[in-house]
């Protein structure tokens, strides 16, 4: 395994697809709502910020959880406990990505620079929340929800209602599906003093909370569409997104990566196509 493959596996680079489409939706909405001119450099900077921030967050999570992962049979084969990537190397990887993230944010505008340390506090701080609160899933959702707001700020230098609604959509969507994902570790978490919604509320309670979060997601989908949609393309993508949410709750055999990646892509494809049509 070459060095790029090692670090891509460490941070599960393929999971970037969860938040990236929403960042691009926020970016395109900013262009259309303000009449700003499209700039390739700015788009590259937005994508770079998204990737660098996620690399830092996921790398730090793997570093912070290395002993927890080693004690869990499901995660013992991850790169740090398995010795594929050393803890020291992983931490340097985090520092490098965090520094580059701030540097790119500084090149965009003053507000993105000012908010970049706040973003890092949220996405890095998430890694420790499982030690003291069952609601770490919501913090994870907050971390990914930064993406569409950050993309909007990159274009406009301001904050507006629509990207905040989009952020609420992402936060509740991620928190809801992370609760579903965390059910597989509920017994291990309870035995080792770790906190999660499934560990605290058990199977039925966790399922109810996940459904409630996703009902808020659907509400945000409708509000964002009513506020921004110019035609039917948005509602096609939104419909596929909601259908995949329902499917995820109705079957435990679905591939976690596939269904959430497809949901994110479907929503963004519909929203972006609607905005540029």
N, C-alpha and C positions, 0 to 999 in steps of 0.2 A: 504494500500500500504506500503510494507516494505521499509527500507531506501535505499537498493540497487535499487529497482524499481524506487524510486523517483529520484535518481541521474541519472539512465540510461535514464529515460524519460526526465530529464532536458537537457541532452546533446544529445538526440536522438541517442543513442548508435548504433542503427541499421544502421545509415548513415555512420558508419565507413567503410562499404563495398564500398563506393565510391572511397576512396583513397587506402585502404589496398591492393587490388589486384595489383595496380601499384607499390606500395612499394615492394611487393613480386617479381614482374617482374624485378625491378631494382636490387634486391638482387640476383636472379638467374642469371641474365645477368652478374653481377659482378663475380660470381663464375665461370661461363663458359668462360668468356673473359680473366680471369687472371689465371685460373687453381687453384684458392684457394680451400683449403679443406673445406668441409661442416662441420659446427659446430652448434650443437643444441643450445648451450648457446647464440651464436651470433644471431641466428634466433629469439630466445625468446627476446633478447635485442632489436632487430629491431622492432619486433611487439609491445613490451612494449613502446618503444619510440613513435611509431605511435599512440597508444591508449592514452597514457598520454598527448601527445601534443594536440590531438584532444579534449580530455576531458577539458584541460585547455582553449583551444580556444572557444569551444562551451559554457562552463560554464561562461567564461568572457563575451561572446556575450549576453547571457541571462541576466547577471547581468547589463551590460552596457545599454541594451535596455529595462530594466524592466519598465520604465515609458512609453516608446514608445509602448511596447507591451500592457500595460494596457489601452492605449487610442485607440487601434485597436480592433474592435470586433472579428476579425479573430484570434488574438493572446492573447486576454485577459485571456484565460483559461490556458495559460502556467504557469509553476510551480511557478515562483516568484510572478507575479501579482495575481495569484490565492491563494497564501499563502501556497502552498504545501511545498515549500522550501523557507526559509527566505533568504533575500538578503545577510545577514552576513554569513550564512552557505554556500551559493553559492560561495561567495568570498573566503572563507577558502578552499573550494573544489578546486578552481582554483589555489590558492597558493600551496596546497599540490601536485597537479598534475604537476605543473610547476617545483617545486623543485625536484620531483621524475624524471621528464623528464631530467633535467640537470644531476642528479646523474647517471642515466642509460647511458646517452650520455658520461659522463666522464669515465665510465667503458669500453666503446667500444674502442675509440682511441682519440688522442689529437685533431684531426681535428673536430670530431663530438662534442667534448666538446667546442672547440672554436666557432663553428657555432651555438651551441644550443641557446645562447641568441639572435642571429640574427633571428633564426627561430621563437622564441617566440615574438620578436618585430613585425614580419610580421603577425603572426596568431592572436595575441592579438590586434594589431593596426587596423586590419580590422574592428573591431567592431565600430570604430568611423568614418570610411570613409563615411558612408551614410549621415553624417551630412554636408559634404562639397563637395563631388564629385559624379557624376553620374556613375563613373567607379569603384565603389566599387566591382562590380562583378569580375573585373579583379584581384583585390587584394585578393578576396576570392580564385580565381583560383591559384594565386601565393602561397597561404598558403597550398593548397592541393598538388601543384606541387613540394613542398619540399620533399614529401615522397619518390619518386623513386630516387632522387639525394642523399638524406640522406641514403637510404639503400645501394646504391652503395659505398658511402664514408665509411659506416660502415665496409664493406668488404675490401676495397682497401686502404683507407686512402687518396685517391686522387679523382679528378674530371675528367670525360671524356665526349666526345661528345654525345654518345648514350643516357646516362641518361638525358642530357640536352634537347635533342630532345624529350625524353619521358616526361620531365617536361613541355615543351611547349605544347605537346599534352594535358596533364592534365589541364594546365592553361586555354587554350582556350576552351576545352570541358566544364569545370566547369563554366567558365564565360558565355558561351553560354547558358547552361541550366539554370543557375541562373537568367538570363534575362527573360527566358520564365516563370520561377517560380514567378518572381517579378511583372509580369503583373497584378496579382490579387490584388496587393496593390498600383497600380499606382495612383489612385485617392486619396487614403488616404495619400500617400507620398506627393503629390503636395499640398494637403490641410494643411499639417503639416510641410511644409518646409524641407522635407527629399528628398534626391537625389537618383535617380536610372535611368537607361537607359529608362525603360518604362515611368517613370514620366517626363523625359525630352523630349524624342523623340516620345512618344505616341505609339500606337499599331503597325502601319505599320513600322515606323522607327525602333522600338525596334526589330521587327521580322527580318528586313534586317540585323541589326547589329549582332543578334544572328546567323543568317545563315552565315554571313561572318566569324565570329569567328569559327564556326564549319567547314567551308571550310579550314581554317588554320589547324584545328584539323585533318581533313582527309589528308591533305598534310603531316603533321607530322607522321601520321600512316604509310603512304607510305615510307617516308624517314627512319623511324625507322626499318621498315621491310626490306628495301633494304640493310640497314647497318648491321642488326643482324640476319635475317632469314636464317635458314639452310634447310628449306623445306616448304611444303605446309600448315602445321598446323597453322603457324602464320597467313596466309592469310585467313584461314577459320574463326578464331577468329576475325580478323580485319574486315572481311566482315560482320559478325553478328553485331559487334560494330557499323559500319557505317550504316547498315540497321536500327538499333535502333535509331540512330541519325535522320535519314530521317523520321522514323515513329513518332518520338517525335515532329517534326515540322509539320507533316501533320495532327495530331490529338491532340486536347486539352483535350480529355477525358481519356488519358492514366494516370495511376497511376505514379506520379513523382518518388516515391521511387523505384518502381518496375523497370521501364524502365532504369533508370540510374544505379541501382545496377546490373541489368542483363547485361547492356552494359560493365560495368567495369569488371565483372566476365568473360564475353565472351572473351574480349580482352586478359586479363591475362591468361586465360586457354589456348588459342591458342598460345600466346607468350611463356609461360613457357613450354608447351608441345613440342613446336618446339625446344626450347633451350636444353631440356634434352633428346630429341629423339636420 
